[in-house]
C-alpha cells in the first residue's frame, strides 16, 4: 500500500510539473457580462415601446408596420440572447503535447479510430483524400494505436486506384516523416507549402450519427447529450488542412444544406431547445439551439431588407424622429450589436475587413440559403419535394481562384438564390436615393432619417452586387437573366406594396 501511495504521489507530481494544458480566463468576460445586462435592459425597453406603439396604432398601415417590426425584434432578441451563451465564460487554453510521454507511457495511449469519408471523386479530388490518409498514418503516435477507415459512398474506381497508389507511396513517406520529424505531415502541405487550414479534412475519435444532412454537427451534439465532455483546442499552429468553397454558389449551396440539416435537428425529438437543455444544461443547450435559431433570422432580415425601404419610397415614416428620445435607443441597439461583434473579431486577431466581409455575408446567406432551405424543407414535409446530400465542389478553377484571392464575388451562375439578394439590393438603392431627394426638398427629413440610414447601410453592403450587375465583364459577373428577373420582381413588389399597404 505504501509503495502504491508513493507511486501515486510521484505520478501526480509529474503531472503537475508537466501539464498537458493550461487554462486562463479572458479579461473581457466581466465586461461582456456588464454589456449583456445593459443591452438586455435596452432590448426590453425597445420591445415595451414597440408594444405600446402597436396598441396605440390608429391605421391599418401603422399597425402592420409596427407588428412586423415587433415580431422581427422579438426574433432578433431571442437569437441575440442565445448568442450570449457563447460569451458567458471565455477561456484560452495552451496545449503541451510534448509532455504527454512524461505523464503516460506510450503503451497506455488511447486508441484512435480515424474515419475519412468521401462520395464523389469529381467534387472531392482523390489527391486530397490520399493526402489526408497519409497525414493521419504519419501521426507522431504509436502505429498500433491508430486505425484509419476510408468510406467511399460513391464506390469510385478512381478513388480506389488513388488509395492503391497511396499505399505504395506510404512505404516511402512514413519512414521519411519519422526520420526527419517534419511538422507538415500531409504530403500536399509539405510539397506545395500550403498553409490554409480548417478542421473539416479529418473526423477523429467518433462514428457518425445519421438522420441529418449535417451529420458531423449532429454527431457531436448527440454525444454531448449522452455525457461526453470535450475541450475546444485551438493551437497557435493550425492542426488541420482542409478545403472551403471559393465559388459563391458553392458556398451558398453548402449553406443551404447546413440550414436544412439544422432544421432537421431543430424540429426533431432531439431539438436542442428541449432535449438538449435537459441533457446538457441550459447554457450548453442554448449554444446548440442558437445554430437552429438562426434559421428564424429569415423573418427579420427579410422585413428589414424590404419594409422600411418600401415605406420610404411611399414617404411613410416607420421609426422615431431624430429629436425623439427613442431614436437614441435605436442607435444604441444597432451600434452596440455591431460594435460588440467587431470587438470580438479584433480581440481574436481578425481584421476589420474580415469582420466587414462576415457581416456583409449575413444578408446574402439569410436571403438565399435560409429562404431556399426553408422552402425545400417544408415542401419535403408536405411530400412535394425531396432533398439529397449535395457535396461541395472542392475542385478549383484558375479564374475562380484568382477572383477569390482578390476578394471578388463570383456570381457567374444563373442561380435562383441570387434573385432575392439582387431584389433587395435594387430596392435599397432606389429607396436610398429617393430618400436623399426628399431630404434635399426638406420633406420630413427627421422622420425618414432611420429608414434612409438602413437603406444606405444595405447599399454599402451590396456594392459587390451592383458591381457584378453593371460594371464587371468577367465570367463572375451577374447573369443578365438574374438582373432582369430581379428588377421586374422588385418593381412588382413596389407596386403591390404601394397599392395594398401605403394607399
Buried (B, 14 or more C-beta within 10 A) or exposed (E): EEEEEEEEEEEEEEBEEBBBEEEEEBEBBEEBBEBBEEBBEBBEBBBEBBEEBBEEBEEEBBBBBBBBBBBBBBBBBBBBBBBBBBBEEBEEBEBEEEBBEEBBEEEEBEEBEBBBBBBBBEBBBBBBBBBBBBBBBBBEBEEEBBEBEBEBEBEBEEBBEBBEEBEEEBEEBBEEBEEEEEEBBBBBBBEEEEEEBEBBBBBEEBEBBEEBBBBBBBBBBBBBBEEEEEEEEEEEEEEBBBBEBBBBBBBBBBBBBBBBBBBBBBEBEBBBBEBBBEBBEEEBBBBBBBBBBBBBBBBBBBBBBBBBBBBBBBBBBBBBBBEEEBBEBBBBBBEBBEEBBBBBBEEEEBEEEEBBEEBBBEBBBBBBBBBBBBEBBEEBEEEEEEBEEBBBBBBBBEEBEEBBEEEBBBBBBBBEBBBBBBBBBBBBBBBBBBBBEBBEEEEBBBBBBBBBBBBBBBBEBBEBBBBBBEEBEEEBBBBEEBBEBBBEBBBEBBEEBEEEBBE
